[in-house]
Amino acid sequence: MARDSGKLHVGLTDAGKAVLHGMGFVALACLVVPAFGVLTILLAVCLVAFVMGYIMRPRIRVTGNLPERVIAGQTSYLTYMLTNVGRMPAYSLSTRFLALPEAIARAGDSRVIARLGPGETAEVAITIQPKRRGNYPIGQPICESSFPFNLFRLGIVQPQPETLLVLPAFSWLRVPLQYVSRHVNTSQLRPAGRAGGSPEYIGSRPFQSGDSPKRIDVRAWARLGSPATKEYDDDLDDYAAFILDTRVPEGRAKSKSGEVKELEAAVSLCASVAYTIHQDCLIDMLLAGPDLYEFATSPKPRRLSRVHETLAEISPSAGYSLDQIGPLLEDRLPEISEIVFVVLRWDETYQRLVHWAQRAGCHTTVVVIGEPRVATPTDDWAGNVQFIPADDILAGRVEQL
């Protein structure tokens, strides 16, 4: 995106703020001692700096785009090209974002360009560090000049913002899944991601009664002098699904930005497991709270990105029942090989969902975010459930499930 027009922005540098404070002290001192000369000199310097800065204000076209996505907790470098479209050279140029969302921190300032002549270009990098997943509006950076005395910053503010997608933090884990192939309905849109949708040719063999005439290998027949048929690798696929609990109980502690630590840990763990298994499984769907997201229409290489993009914008739910989410999942269970449950509350709702999945032949992995609780007489669950503290996930201390 490139623009060279907008609204003029005037700000003070650190040196300018110091001079302004000094002028205030000198003005107070004038009440006691004759210091009007010093005050007049400081005022004259500030006036000259502002007038000269306005006359020599930079006319810079900023060219560059935000990346499609970045990852929470990782430092990102945003590269922009600066082009001087004015008739005069520009001095003491720096580039920065005027305002960033609370969830995105500045990790460093861009380099200062001493001089940029008319028609010349220069490349600068702005460093940011997203702290939390989400979708954030971010405006174009402003290119400012502190010429002549480094007291004022003058630049052009671009009015139209862009959007930055921040993915949840994720890492590779050791996940002991079964990878059991299932027979699936390959009609309609599902073959878009199937590895078996384009069977691989593995050789030829003598033609046998019952073989399809469509698979006759004419070249092998001519070479061998007897009918031959083509053989393909028609292995079935491993389909995976994620079940994410987004219920946040009332009274659960929240940060200043409104995020819930347990939910953030659950989302991050889902993203990590998806990153780990996406080469071996087709990630078919994500049931996040009462919302079902399906990825059957996406090619296999695209599915991981879609899962992470979806997880980036997951929000907490007030509550839901088994009657709401059960029908979304029950009919699909016979086609799913692996189901990973990441829950905040291990209660009857998710216990029954896991029972359904296991009766349908799915291999299930159940992770509860939090400390293990003491079993009560009403607990009748005998399956394998892992309890992982949220702090361990957010600190990157979890290496396997």
Protein Blocks (a to p, Z undefined) as FASTA:
>chain_A
ZZfbdcddddddfklmmmmmmmmmmmmmmmmmccklmmmmmmmmmmmmmmmmmmmpccdd
deddddfbdcehiacddddddddfbfbdcehiadddfbdcfklccfbdcdddfbacehia
cddddddddfbgcdddddddddddfbfklpaccddddfbdcdddddddddddddddfkia
cdddfehjlmmmpmklmccdfbdcdddehiafklpcfklmmmnopacdddddfbdcdddd
ddddfbdcehiacdfkopafklmmmmmmmmmmmmmmmmmpccfbdcehjbccdfklpcfk
lmmmmmmmmmmmgccdfbdcfklmmmmmmmmmmmpfbdcdddfbdcfklmmmmmmmmmno
pacddddedddddddfklccfbdcddddfklmmnopafbZZ
